[in-house]
Amino acid sequence: MSTRAPGTMPIWHRPVGADSTRANLPYLYDAFLFGQDAHDIELDTRRHLEAAMPAIGYVFSSEHAAHLRIARYLAGYVDQFVVAGAPLPGPRDDDLHRIIHRANPTAAVTYVEHDPLAAAVLRAVAEHRAGDIQVIQTDPLTPDEMWREMNEDGTINHGHPIGLILGGILAFHGGTRTDVTDVVQAHIAMLPAGSFLALTHLFDPETPEHTPMALTFEDRLRSSALGRGAVATRGDIEAMVKGTTLLPPGIIQADSWWPDGPPSTAPDTAALVAAVVVHLAPPNQQAGASRCSPP
């Protein structure tokens, strides 16, 4: 668990916990995805966002669905996962660890969660499992701290590749674009060769029809009880994953990353969240399309 004094963190970086004056990000995702654990303030925040953009819920649902597809894909290549920014467990049987274990029953899954309430929910899930998932309460936006704590706990094996999934948390970093890039690059530096990094981020596609929508979304997040949120451009995401091998289909809206079944009709807000998966190739080896392309 992080030992850093909360008072030394900017307000956006402090865990929300039981503070009823601030929206709690994992519970806001729950408000859009499942609606079973969200508090009044997260439900009010959802309504605040929907008042400006009625179809904004698709951003959150398509992002979560992309995480599930990415996890299933990566389970064919790695035996240990670190997941930061996962939604709270839902009423359906589609949590990330379940998806991973269906594809790779022996995979080790570690959830990283900064917020004490969300971490407690994940620990309750872990207690009912046969030791195949772990929960570490630490800050994924401070990579040095996160990896140090996992190393001290013996959570990961640095001798084998890792699948690191950074969920939507990067879009809710309260710093600059450079700060966010530095976070991702620090995570990349900690990963063993052969590892994979998957991330999603609120997105500005930089098109005349979508940029105004993306900026409205950003402004609405910042004026909500969450108090933060930022969209990234393609160039921003490319800078985050610099030095890695971008896997097909590249930086793309989340519902188009390895879609299941035929294309479906999606609202315009589908363009406001992007997904990307990259590979840290072992020495003298590049990630070939024949091995690392989604089916």
N, C-alpha and C positions, 0 to 999 in steps of 0.2 A: 504494500500500500504506500502511496506517496506520503512523504513526511514533510513536504514543503508547506510552510504556513500559508493558509488561505489569504491572509491579509497582504501578502507580498505579490499576489496575482492581480492583474486587472479584473474588473468585475465580470467581464464576459468569459474569463478563463476559470473562474471559480465554480466548482460544482454547485448545482442548484439545490440538490437535496430536498429538504422539506420547506424551502423558501417559497411561500405561496404568492409572492409578488413577481416571480420570474417564471417564464415558461421553460420547461425542462425538455431539452432536445429529444432524448429517447421517447419521452411521453408525447411529444408533438407528433413524432412519427407514428406512434400508436394511435393518436387521434385520427390520423388520415388512413392508416392501414386496417386497424382492428376495432378501435374505439372501446376497448374493454378495460384499460388501465388508466387512460388519460384523466387528468384532473380538470376542474372547471377552467383553469387558466389556459390549458392547452386547447381545450375545446373552443374557448373564446378566441384564441389565436387562429385556429383553423377557420372560424367564421370570419375573422378580420381579413384573412387572405382570400377566402372565397368571395367576399363582398366585391373585391376588385377583379378577381379572376375565377369565375365559377368552376372551371375545369382544372384548377391548380392541383387537386388531389391526384391527378394522373402523374404529376412529377414524382410524387412520393411512391405511388404504387408501381410505376414502371421502373423506378430505381431499385426498389426492393426485388422485383421480379428479375432484374438484370443480375443482382447479387446472387440469386439462387442459381441462375444459369451459369454464371461464371464459376461459382463454387463447384458445381457438378462437373464442369469442364476441367478445372484444375485438379480435381480429385483423381484424374487419370494420370497425373504427372508428379504429384507430391504426396507425401505421407504425413505432413504436419502443416497445420494452418494456424495463423494468428489473425483474428478478426477484430477490428476496432471500428466502433460506430454501428454495430448491429442494432436493428430495432428490438424492442422487447419481444419475448416469445409470444406468438399469436395463438389463436384458438384452433388454427388448422395445423396439419402435420407438415409444415413447410419451413421450419426453422433451418438456418444454415447448417447446423451440425447434423441434423437429420438428413438433409440433402447430401452432404459430404459422405456420411456413413453409408448411405444407400449405394453410392458409387465406389466407396473405398472403406469397408468396414473397420479396418485397422488404423485409419488415420487419427492422429492426435489433433484436437481442436482446442485452442485457447482463445477465450473472449477477453478483450481488454476494454475496460469501462472505467471512466473517471468518476461518474456520478454515483454516490453511495446508494441511492434508492434503486437505480437501474442495476447496479452490481449485485445488490441483494436479491433482486428478482432472478438474475442469471444464476446466482449461487443456488437458489432454491431448485432451479431446473437441474443444475449439475448434481445435486445431492440425490436425485432420482435416477441418475445415469450410472453405468457401471465403470465409472472412473475414466470414461473416454472423452470428457470435456473438462476444462479447467477455466477458472475465472480469476483474472488478476485485476485488482483495482488500482489503476495507475493512469497516467495521462498520455494518450497517444499523440497529443500535439506537442509533447516534449519527448522526442524520440530517445535521447540519451537516457533519460529517467526510465522510460518504458523498457528498453532493452536491458538496462542494468538490473531492473527488478526481475525480469524474466530469467536472466542468467543466474541471479542469486537463488531463485526458486528451482532452478534446474528444469524449467518449463520446456525449453527448446533444445534441440540438438543442432549445433552449428556445423556439424559434419555432414548434414543433409539439407537439400533445398527446402525452402519454406514457401508456402503460399500466403502472402500478406494481403488481406483485403481491407482497404481503408474505405469505409462506407461514406456516407454523406458528410462526415464531420469536417472535412477540409473547407467546405463552403461556409462553415460557421466559425471559422477562425476569425478572430476580431482584429487581426493585424493587416499588414499590407500584402500585396501579391508576392513581393520578395520574401516576406516572412513565411508564407504558405509554401513557396518553392523550396525554401530552406528546410522546412519540416519534411517534405517528401524526399529531398535529396539526402537528408540525414537518415531516414529510414532505409533508403536504397543502400547507403554505405554500410549499414548494419547487416544486410541480408547476405547469406552465403551465395557463392556462385551457383548458377542453375536455378535460383529462386524465381518466383513470379510475384509481381505486384499488380493488384487490381484496384482501381479507384473509380469513384463516381463523383461528379461535381455539378452543381448548378451551372448552366451553360448559356452563353450569349453566342448564337450561331453567326452573328454579324451579318444578318440579312435585313433588308428594309422592313420586312413584315414581322421579324422576331425580336430585333434589338429593342424596340420600344416596350415590348411585352416583358423582356428579360429585365430591363431597368425598372419597370413598374413592380415586378416581383421583388427585386432587390430592395427597393424603397419600402415596399409594404412589410417585408421581413424586419427591416430596421426600425420601423415605426410600431412594431408589435411588441408584445411582452417578451418576445425572444431577444429583441434588441440588436440583432446582428444577422448577417447573411450577405453573400457576395456571389455574383456570377463570374465565371471565367471564360475567356475566349480560347479558341484553339491554340493560339500562340502561348497563352498562359499555361495550358495543360502540357504542351510540348516542352516548355521550360521545366515544369515539375519533373518530368520523366526523362530528362536529358541523360544520355549515357547508357540507355537501355535499348533493347530491341522491341520495337512496337509490333505487336501481333495483329494480324488481320482480325476484324475489319478496321482497325485503327481507332481513332477518336471519333466516336459516332454517338448519336442519340441513344439513350439507354435501351429503349425498346427495340432497337435494331441490332443490338449486340447478340448474335447467335439467337435469333427469334425461334420460338417453337411453333411449328405449324405455318399455315399460310398467313400473309400479312393481314392485319386487322385495321379497322378504321380507328384512328387515334385523334384526339383533339390537338389543336395547335400547340398546346402547352407541352406536348411530347418532346418538342425541340429544346425545352429548357433544362434538360438534364443529360449529361454526357457520361459515357462509360469508356474505359480504356484498360487494356491488360498489356503488361510489358514483361519481358524476360531478361534476366541477368545471365547471359550466356556463360557457360563454363569456359575456362581458358582454352584458346585455340578452337573454339566451337561457336558457331552462330546458331540461333534458333531457326531452324529451317521450316518453311511453310508446310512441308509434308508432315512434320511432327506437331507443330504448334498452331496450326490454323483450326478454328472451330469447324466441326463437320458441316 
